[in-house]
């Protein structure tokens, strides 16, 4: 089986640390992937008549699958040994320094099997991970474009008179939503609700030692925190009045948090989860205008801000080697498997 992609990837990176980082990245992929998602089953028909008659399958046919699976297990084993992490976990163990793996190289709780030590380590690491995500957001060109667009759109919409026209419409026709649907948008779009959902996801995944959803929950909480702080800073700097005379008008915090939440869930769980949440975030923005809690410009800027920050933080939590995304690669036509490095400019 051709396995040259692994060696080629290491040579292309041209760095002395490439083998270790490659090993750790591949280990994270194969420890969390289901075999049927990555590996192609052995085709018994291609193995010849002997396999169909109960005879052993030819080694050169089976090797294309079994050796790749063995390679994945070997990479995971080597990565654990390189990080001084035990290969087997007892039911309980002390959270000693030897078992700890730095958060940059770890996937999942700090101490698998130990709830409270893992929670304590997460709380201790939180300032560092938040700062890392903040720096990544500041360096992400898509996020920067979104943040700039949020500011420009707010100025343009307000200067064009659109806010006044929306105000006149509601002064003339009144609210379109009754008190129940106002409450749905107010509570469902509240940043506190989003943090509560993210916290529930975090504690549930930590209790089950679910590494995949644990990482997604941490990503969501960091994105919401950065979005919330950014929104508050912009509100304090702008000091614009909302239609209900609140001096903290621009941008809309409900809208920015709702779109940040939806964007992270879209990138982490896909369109079946993300698209309905995007639709609900749009409803929250409309409810903010209908209830006259915000102007049209407040909502548009909040949506752009939330999308930009949610996207940047979600991207920063994807597996990477020296800045490249690491994804599995399978080419059944050529019996070739490996990993691919991708990067967007």
Number of C-alpha atoms within 10 A of each C-alpha: 15 12 16 11 15 17 12 11 17 19 13 10 16 9 11 10 12 17 17 16 18 23 23 25 24 26 23 21 20 18 16 12 14 10 12 8 8 17 19 17 12 15 13 15 10 12 17 14 12 13 15 13 9 8 10 11 20 14 10 10 17 17 15 21 20 16 13 20 16 12 16 20 16 14 22 22 18 18 23 18 12 12 16 14 17 12 11 7 11 8 8 11 12 11 17 9 8 11 16 17 17 11 16 9 14 16 21 21 25 21 23 22 20 18 17 13 17 20 17 12 16 16 11 11 13 15 12 12 17 18 13 16 23 22 14 18 25 15 12 20 14 17 23 17 13 21 22 15 17 23 20 13 17 21 14 12 18 15 12 10 11 15 20 14 12 16 18 12 12 15 11 9 8 13 16 12 13 10 10 9 14 19 14 14 23 19 15 18 27 18 23 14 15 22 18 12 15 21 16 13 19 22 15 15 20 24 16 13 19 16 18 14 19 22 20 23 25 21 26 28 23 25 27 28 16 22 28 19 12 19 22 17 12 15 19 14 11 14 14 16 16 20 16 12 12 13 14 19 24 29 33 29 31 30 32 35 33 31 32 33 31 27 30 28 25 21 16 22 13 12 14 10 14 19 15 13 19 21 14 18 26 19 19 27 29 20 26 23 24 21 22 20 20 29 30 28 26 30 29 23 27 30 26 24 31 34 25 28 36 30 24 25 30 23 20 19 16 15 18 20 21 13 12 15 18 21 16 16 15 15 10 11 6 9 14 17 23 20 19 16 17 12 9 6 5
